[in-house]
């Protein structure tokens, strides 16, 4: 996650104050000194840090905190609320025009991932909101941009409007909206040109497109890894165009995350979406409260549930529950579950969304071997139908055949069979045990 360094520092500070029966002004001062350093190290804008620390300090030494039964926890609550407010307070949804189509201008500098993000947003609108988007190739200066958008359109099965690179972007945008009305598209996403830096020619063109299309949304796509520069870029675009939202890309990268904490405060423009990976479904609505929870190590259960709901087939889940209850869970079912889990995203990131995960020693450095998951899948696929239904029949000669067929060793096969047997026993226990007595289970790839 982008905020890993910041999260570690803040969680360390919070843990020192969490259990205190009494919190003094000196405690709050010391804590705020460490919070200030943590935010500045994360590349958060200096003025934003100053205002944030002032607000938290004032509230933390107020009557509501000092006279409460758990002052330490109350201070943490204040930090979480102010951190949430700093990032925008609440999730800011994409506009819906009263008369379709809703027009969205996608703007930004070259290299921020604007064209790919335009495709991702179209995919999200279609899959999660059941919309019918039209992609518009209006970047005529970068030769690969039109081709890139057309390729994305084919991959996603979403139409792309293009008039090549000899027609002005203003005319392309104008004709695209007419086409969208004619074909009853409810969203038009215009991929505009970018530059290596902000210049007059770029802004003039964008202003003309804005004038002609009267967009409902103007989204700036910025690379979170550029840190404070992302905030400066957002400020410039906002002054010239009047942005309605920001989309941060590469928020899953090795970045200090200061941009996400500064943009809303500096530009008063909400972060509406965040890019969390390379895949075309790796764009998520930005929820400030959930992000604040993750930064402070409180988990992000709601996002985890949403990911699971999108990935898991409800009927299959009911069928699986029945199999667990009747102890008829097979290796085929296990293989299917591995596929479902993989759809949720990188497993180390999923684990960090669980509340209290920050207290698990070594979790931040946990590297789940995705190759090991592939090996488990290969072993199961090398078994016959009968072997998958009844692993007890797998003798030494069968193990050798399975190992050879999957490119693994007999020890790998033995390990999987042993762990599958343990898992079945655990499932049986879980269906009969009272709440609170259930033990954990170690997956074969952890």
N, C-alpha and C positions, 0 to 999 in steps of 0.2 A: 504494500500500500504506500501511496505517496507520502503519508505523514509518519512513517515509521520512527524516524529520529525524534520528531516532535512528540509523538505518542509516548515513546519511552521516557522522555524527560518529564512530561506532564504527569504521567502515571506515577513516576517516582516521587514527585512533589506531592501528589494527592495521597499516596500511601502514607506519607509522613504525618499527614494531618487527619486522615480518615478516622482513626480510633480515639482521637483526643476527647476527653470528657469536658475539657475547658479550652477555649481558644482565645489567646490574648492578641492585642494589637501587634505586639512584637512578632507573634507567630505568622499573622497575616502579612506583615511587612516582609519577613524572610521568604515566605511562600511567593509573594508577588515579585520579589527580586529574581527568583528562579524561573518563574513563569515568563517574565520579561525577557530573560536571556534565551529561554527555549524558543520563544516566538521570533526573536531577532535572528537566531541561528537558522530558523526555518524559512528565512528570507521574507518575513512578513513586514510590510511597510512600517517605518518607524512611527509615523503619526498614528497609525491604526493601533500599534502596540501600546503607545502612550494612553490613548483613549480607552482601550480595553482594560488595561491595568487599573486606571483611575475608576472606571465603573465597578469593576469587581471589588476593589478595595473598599469603596464607599458602601457597597451592599454587604460585604463580608464583616465589616465592623459595626453594622447596624443592629438595632434591637432584635429584629426577627432571627438573626443568627446567634448572637451572643447569649440570648436568654432561652434558646431552644435546648431540648434535652440532648441532642446530638450535634453540637456545633461543628465538629469536623465534617460530618456528612452534609450539613447545611452549606458549608463553604463550597464543597464539591458541587452541590446542586446549583449554587450561584455561578460557578465557573462554567458548568455545562450550559446553563441558560444563556449566559452572555456570549459563549462561543457559538451557540446556535444562532443567536441574534446577529452576531458578527457576519455569519455566512449567509444571512438572508432571512432568518426566522422560520420560514416555512417553504415547502416545495412550491415553485412557481410553474404553473401548467402552461402548455403551449396554447396560443389563441385559436379560437374557432370563429371564422367570419360569419356574420348573420346571413350573408348571401355567398355561397361558394363560388369560386374556390378561395380558400385561405392562402394568401401569398406570403411566402417566407424567402427573404433574401439572405443568402449565406455569404458572409464577407470575412476577410482575414488576409494575413500575409502568407507568402509562399512558404511551404514547409511545415505548416501547422496541422496539415491533414484535412483541409477543408473539403476537397472533393470526396474523399472516402467518408468523411463525417456526413456529408449530404446524402450519400447512399445509405449509411447506417440509420439516419433519421427517417428516411423514406421507409426503410424496412421496419423500424419501430412503429411508425404510424399505421402501417398496414397490418402488422401482426398483433399489436396490443390495442389499437384503437379502431381496427377494422375500417381504415380509411383507404381511399384510392388516390395515391399520390402520382404526380407527374414530375420527373426530373428534367431540369433545363440546363443545357450546356452553353453557358454564356461567357466562358473563359476562352476567348479566341486567340490569346497571345501565347499561351503555353501549348505547344503542339500536342503534347500527350494528354492534356486535360480533357478534351472532348472524347478522345478514344477511351480514356480511363473511366469516364462517367458512363459511356455506352457499354463498356465491359461490365461495370458494376450493375447496370440496369439488366443486362442479360443474366448475370448470376442470380439476381434477386427476382427476375421476372417482373420488373417494373419498367414502364415505357420511358424513353428519354427523348426529349424534343431537342433537335439540333438543326441548325442551318449552315453548318460548316464554319470556317474561319474567315470568310470574306464578307459577312454581314455584320453590321454593328451590334454589340451586345444589347443596346437599348431596343433595337428593332426585334432582336431574338426574343427578349423578355416580353415585349408587347404582343408578338404573334403567339408566343407560348400560352399566354393567358387566354387569348381568343380560342386557341385549340383546346385548352382545359375546359372552358365553358361548353364548347361544342361536344366534347366527349365525356362530360359530367365527372371530371376529376374534382375531388374536394380539397386537395392540397397541391400547390405548385411550389417546388423547391428550386430556387434559382442559384446555380453554382457560378458565382461571379469571379472575375479575375483577381489575382493577388499580385503583390510585388514583393521584392526582397525588403523594401522599407516603404513607409508611407510617403507618397508624393502627391503633388497637385493634380496630375493627370488621372491617377487612380481615383482620387476622391471626386473629381468632376464627373467621371463616368458613373460612379456609384450613386451620386446625387441625381443624375439624369435617370438612371434605372429606377430609383426611388420615386422620382416625380411621375414617371410613366406608369409604374405598376401599383403605386400606393400600397406598399406591403403592410400586412397585419403584424409581421414579426421581422426584425432585422437581427439576425444572430451572428455574433462575432465568434469565430473559431480560433482559440488560442492554445498553444502548446504549454501545458503546465510546467514542463521541464525548463522553460526559459525564466522561471522565477519572477523576480521583480519586473523584468522587461515585459512580461505578459500584462501586468497592471498598467504600465505606461502605454502599451499598444491599445489596450481597452479604453483608456482615457482619451487618446487621440481619436479613435474611431467614434467614440460616444459624442465627443464635442462636434465632430463633423456631420455625423449621420443620425444621432439620436438612437442608440441601440435599445432593443427591448429585451435582450438576453445574451448570455455568454455560454458557449459550449467549450469546456476544458478537455483537451485530448491528453493522452498519455498520463492520466492520473494514477495509473497502476505502475508507472515507471519508478526508477530510483531518483526521486526528486524530493525537495524539501517541502513542497506543498504550500509555500507562502502565498502563491497566486490565488488559490481558492479562498484563503482567509482574508485577502486584501481587496479583491476585485469589487465585491458588493459595497464595502465601506468607502472605497475611493471613488467609484463611478456611480454608485446607487443603481447599478444594473444587476439584476439577479442572475446567478448561474442556473441555467435551466436543465442542462444535461452534462454528463461527464463520460468520456471515453475510457473504458477500463480494459482495453486489450485490442488485439489486431482483428479478431473475427468480426463479421458483419452484423452480429447481434450484440456486440460488446459496447452498447451505448445505453446508459441508464439515466432516468430522471434524477436530478440532484435533490437530496433531502438533507437540509442543514442539520436537523436534529439527529438523524441517524449517523451522519458523518461525525458530529460532536461526540456521540456515544462511542463510536469506534476509536476516535482519537484518545478518549479518556479511558479506554479499555472496558467499556460497559457492553460491548457486543453490538450487533445489528441484526436482531432476530427478524424484524419485519422484511428487510431485504432478502434475508435467507429464505423466509417463507415464500416470498414472491418468486424467487429463483426456482424453488422446489415446485411451486404450483405450475410454473411455465414448463418445467422439464418433465414432471411426472404425470403419467396417464392415470386419471382417477380410477377408472375401472380396473386397471392392472394393479393399482395400489390396494384396492379392496380384495382382489384375488390373492395378492401376496399375503395380506393380513390373515386370510382364511387358511392359507398354506402354513403360515407360522403357527396358527392355533392348532392345526391338525398334524403338525410335525411332518408335512409332506413337501417341504422346501427342498428343491433339487439344485444341482450344479448349474442347470440351465437357467433356473430362476436367479441364481447368484450372478451369472454372466449378464443377465438382463439388468440387474441392479447396478452392476459396475458401470454399464452404459448410461443409466439414469444419473448416477453420481457424477460421471464425467461431464454431463451436460451442464451441471451447475457451475463449472469453471474450475480453475486450479484449486486443488484440495487444501493447500496450505492457506489460501485466502479464505476459503469457506470456513475452515476451523477458527480463524481469527474473528469471525462474525459472532461466535458463540460468547454469551456473557461469561465473564471470569476467565476467558482464554488468556488474558494478559498475565494472569497469576500462574499459568502453567510454565514451569521452568523450561527454557530452551525452545519454546514455541516459535519465537521470532526467527530463530535460526533453523527451524525445522525444514528439511528438504524432503518432500514426499517424492519417491522415485516413480515417475510416470512410466518409466520403462518396465518397472516391476509389475505395474498393473497390466501392461501389455503382455508380459510373460505369463501372468495368471490367466489372462484371456486366451492366450495361445495354447496353454496346457488344457484348459476345458474344451476348446474347439478341437483338440486332437483326440478327444475321447469319443467312443461310440455313444449312440443314444441310450443304450442299455447301461453303460458305465456312468453316464451323467445322472440317470434316474436312480441307480443303486451303486454308489461308489465302493460298497463293501466287496464287490466281486473283483475289484482291481488287484490282481496278484502281481508278483514280481515281474513276470514276462510282459504283462500288460503295461506296467509302469515303464519298462524299458522302451516299449513301442510308443507310448505317449510322450516320453521325454525326447525320443528321436524325432517324432513328428512335430514337436513344438520348439525344437532347437534349445531345449533346456536339459537339466540333469534329473536323475532319479531322485536326488535329494530335494530338488525343487518340487517335484510331484508329491513326494512324501509330506513336505511342509504344508503344501496347499490342502491335501487331504486331511491332515491333522487339524489344521485351523478351521476347515469347513465343518469337521466333526464337532469341534469346540463351539463353533457358532450355532450349530443346530441345538446343542445342549443348552446354550445360553437362551436361545429363542424359546425353548420349552419352559425354562425357568421363568422367563419374562412373562409368559402368558398365564403362569400360575402364582407368581409372587405378588405379595401386597406391595403397594406403592412405597417408595423410599428404600426398598431392600435390593433394588436391581443393580447388578454389577456391570462394570464396563466391559467392552470387547475390543480387542486389538485386531484391526484389519490386516489382511495378508500383505499389504503394501506399505505399512507404517513401521 
